[in-house]
Amino acid sequence: MQKASNGTRAGSRPEGQAGGKGGRAVSRQVLADHVYEELLASLMDGRLEPGAAVSIDGTARELDVSPTPVREALARLEHTGMVRRVALKGYRVAPVFTREDFADLMEARLAIEPVNARLACARLNPHRLAELEQTVTELKTAPRGPSFAEYKDYLEADERFHQLIAQQTDNQFLVGAYAALGGQVQRFRLFGGVGITDAENAIAEHQSVLDALSSGDPDQAEAAMAAHIQKVRERAMADAPEE
């Protein structure tokens, strides 16, 4: 990982400030976001391997920040399932999904996301529809190179599409259920170990879901989302290495 050019060295400055010629303060949240992105890139690109320990102090030194934003970033990553906190041992990189883990995740997504699409379709407003259309446009134009830096925008647009649909249900429990699953999406991308290989198919499926939502037909929206999740499952299983 590269050092943060405007970070803080542990103990060198008050928390929440960063260096720079102007001595400009940088919020703790900005630092935590930066650390999160650096760690996520290392995980997605395989520089941090399954089972490896993630040192808070070591990461803080490497990124030239204090330990606090590192702890905050690791707590966020724990929610995605990509790192795990082990009692008395700190954080470790989670193991790659097994086929059984992946099957369980997709079973849960099939139970929740088609229902989200059905309810969202019945409650869709023009503003939210425009947001969904924008995410599909971003999917179509986002880079899809081999490194995380090159496909990060694609993943973010993919996640935002599904998140917006969940939010449009106006059901706090469904939003919470999706949030619990959505945190695992990036981890499951490591399941096949091949990054983004299904972009054209996935984009076409997102467009089909969007078209169904735009039609105002809840049955069609539910079916389109179910078909998308099922096809994602089939492609990932086909690409996954044998255990």
C-alpha positions in Angstrom: 0.0 0.0 0.0 1.2 3.5 -0.7 1.7 6.0 2.1 -1.0 8.6 2.5 0.6 11.9 1.4 -1.5 13.9 3.9 -1.8 11.4 6.8 -0.6 11.6 10.3 2.1 9.6 12.0 0.9 7.9 15.2 1.4 10.3 18.1 2.9 13.1 16.0 -0.2 15.4 15.9 -3.6 15.7 17.6 -6.1 13.2 16.4 -8.1 14.4 13.4 -5.3 16.5 11.9 -3.0 15.8 9.0 0.1 17.3 7.6 0.6 19.4 4.5 2.3 22.7 3.8 -0.7 24.6 5.0 -1.2 22.6 8.2 -4.8 22.1 7.1 -6.8 19.9 9.5 -8.3 16.8 8.1 -11.3 15.3 9.8 -11.0 11.9 11.4 -13.8 10.6 9.2 -11.8 11.6 6.1 -8.8 9.7 7.4 -10.9 6.7 8.3 -12.3 6.7 4.8 -8.9 6.9 3.3 -7.6 4.0 5.4 -10.7 2.0 4.5 -10.1 2.4 0.8 -6.5 1.5 1.1 -7.2 -1.7 3.1 -10.1 -2.6 0.8 -7.8 -2.3 -2.2 -5.2 -4.5 -0.6 -7.9 -7.1 0.2 -9.4 -7.1 -3.2 -6.1 -7.1 -5.0 -4.8 -10.0 -2.9 -2.0 -8.1 -1.1 -3.6 -9.1 2.2 -4.2 -12.8 2.0 -6.9 -14.9 3.7 -5.9 -15.6 7.3 -3.2 -12.9 7.4 -3.1 -10.7 10.5 -3.8 -7.0 10.0 -1.8 -5.0 12.5 -3.4 -1.7 13.6 -0.1 -0.1 14.6 1.7 -1.5 11.5 -1.0 -0.2 9.2 -1.0 3.2 11.0 2.7 3.5 10.4 2.5 2.4 6.8 -0.3 4.9 6.0 1.2 7.6 8.1 -1.9 8.0 10.3 -2.7 7.4 13.9 -4.2 4.1 15.1 -7.7 5.5 15.6 -8.8 5.8 11.9 -7.3 2.3 11.3 -9.5 0.9 14.0 -12.5 2.6 12.5 -11.8 1.4 9.0 -11.3 -2.2 10.3 -14.6 -2.0 12.1 -16.3 -1.1 8.8 -14.5 -3.9 7.0 -15.6 -6.4 9.7 -19.2 -5.5 8.7 -18.4 -6.7 5.2 -17.1 -10.0 6.4 -13.7 -9.3 4.8 -11.9 -9.2 8.1 -12.6 -10.8 11.5 -11.8 -9.7 15.0 -10.3 -12.5 17.0 -10.3 -12.2 20.8 -6.9 -11.3 22.1 -5.4 -11.5 18.6 -6.7 -8.5 16.8 -7.9 -8.6 13.2 -7.3 -11.2 10.5 -8.3 -11.4 6.9 -11.4 -13.7 6.6 -11.1 -16.9 4.6 -12.4 -16.8 1.0 -16.0 -17.9 0.7 -16.6 -21.6 0.3 -19.1 -22.8 -2.2 -21.5 -23.5 0.8 -21.0 -19.9 2.1 -21.7 -18.5 -1.3 -24.8 -20.7 -1.8 -26.1 -19.5 1.6 -25.6 -15.9 0.6 -27.3 -16.2 -2.7 -30.2 -18.1 -1.1 -30.7 -15.2 1.3 -30.5 -12.6 -1.5 -33.1 -14.5 -3.4 -35.4 -14.4 -0.3 -35.0 -10.7 0.1 -34.1 -8.8 -3.1 -37.0 -9.9 -5.3 -39.4 -8.8 -2.6 -37.5 -5.5 -2.4 -38.0 -5.0 -6.1 -41.7 -5.8 -5.9 -42.3 -3.3 -3.1 -40.1 -0.6 -4.6 -41.9 -0.9 -7.9 -45.2 -0.1 -6.2 -43.7 2.9 -4.4 -41.2 4.2 -6.9 -41.1 8.0 -7.3 -39.5 9.9 -10.2 -36.5 11.1 -8.2 -35.6 7.5 -7.1 -36.2 6.3 -10.7 -33.7 8.9 -12.0 -31.2 7.8 -9.4 -31.5 4.1 -10.5 -31.1 5.2 -14.1 -27.9 7.0 -13.2 -26.4 4.0 -11.5 -27.1 1.9 -14.6 -25.4 4.5 -16.7 -22.4 4.5 -14.3 -22.2 0.7 -14.6 -22.1 1.0 -18.4 -19.3 3.6 -18.4 -17.2 2.5 -15.4 -13.7 1.0 -16.0 -13.4 -2.8 -15.5 -9.6 -3.3 -15.4 -7.9 -6.1 -13.4 -7.0 -4.0 -10.3 -9.5 -2.9 -7.7 -8.7 0.8 -8.5 -9.9 0.1 -12.0 -13.2 -1.6 -11.2 -14.0 0.1 -7.9 -16.5 2.5 -9.5 -18.2 -0.4 -11.1 -18.7 -2.2 -7.8 -19.9 0.9 -6.1 -22.6 1.5 -8.8 -23.7 -2.1 -8.6 -24.1 -1.9 -4.8 -25.8 1.5 -5.0 -28.4 0.1 -7.5 -29.5 -2.7 -5.1 -29.3 -0.3 -2.1 -31.6 2.2 -3.7 -34.2 -0.5 -4.4 -34.1 -1.6 -0.8 -34.5 2.0 0.4 -37.4 2.5 -1.9 -39.4 -0.2 0.0 -39.8 2.3 2.8 -39.5 -0.7 5.2 -36.8 -0.3 7.8 -36.5 -4.0 8.4 -36.0 -4.9 4.7 -33.5 -2.1 4.5 -31.6 -3.5 7.5 -31.8 -7.0 6.1 -30.4 -5.9 2.8 -27.6 -3.9 4.5 -26.5 -7.1 6.3 -26.3 -8.9 3.0 -24.9 -6.0 1.0 -21.9 -5.9 3.3 -20.9 -9.3 2.0 -21.1 -8.4 -1.7 -17.5 -7.4 -2.1 -16.3 -10.4 -0.2 -18.1 -12.7 -2.5 -16.4 -11.1 -5.4 -13.3 -12.8 -4.1 -15.0 -16.1 -4.3 -14.0 -16.7 -7.9 -10.7 -14.8 -7.5 -11.2 -13.2 -10.9 -12.5 -9.7 -10.3 -15.1 -8.5 -12.8 -15.7 -11.0 -15.5 -19.5 -10.8 -16.0 -20.0 -7.0 -16.6 -21.9 -7.2 -19.9 -24.3 -9.8 -18.6 -24.7 -8.0 -15.3 -25.4 -4.7 -16.9 -28.0 -6.2 -19.2 -29.7 -7.7 -16.1 -29.6 -4.4 -14.2 -31.2 -2.8 -17.3 -33.9 -5.4 -17.3 -34.6 -4.8 -13.6 -34.8 -1.0 -14.2 -37.1 -1.5 -17.2 -39.4 -3.7 -15.0 -39.4 -1.1 -12.3 -40.2 1.6 -14.8 -43.1 -0.4 -16.1 -44.9 -0.2 -12.8 -45.5 -3.9 -12.8 -44.5 -5.4 -9.4 -44.7 -9.0 -10.7 -42.3 -8.1 -13.5 -39.9 -6.3 -11.2 -39.8 -9.2 -8.8 -39.2 -11.7 -11.6 -36.4 -9.6 -13.1 -34.6 -9.3 -9.8 -34.9 -13.0 -9.1 -33.5 -13.8 -12.6 -30.6 -11.4 -12.0 -29.6 -13.0 -8.7 -29.9 -16.5 -10.0 -27.7 -15.7 -13.0 -25.1 -14.0 -10.8 -25.0 -17.3 -8.8 -24.6 -19.4 -11.9 -21.8 -17.4 -13.3 -19.9 -17.2 -10.0 -20.2 -20.9 -9.4 -18.9 -21.6 -12.9 -15.9 -19.3 -12.4 -15.1 -20.5 -8.9 -12.0 -22.7 -8.4 -12.5 -26.2 -7.3 -12.0 -26.6 -3.5 
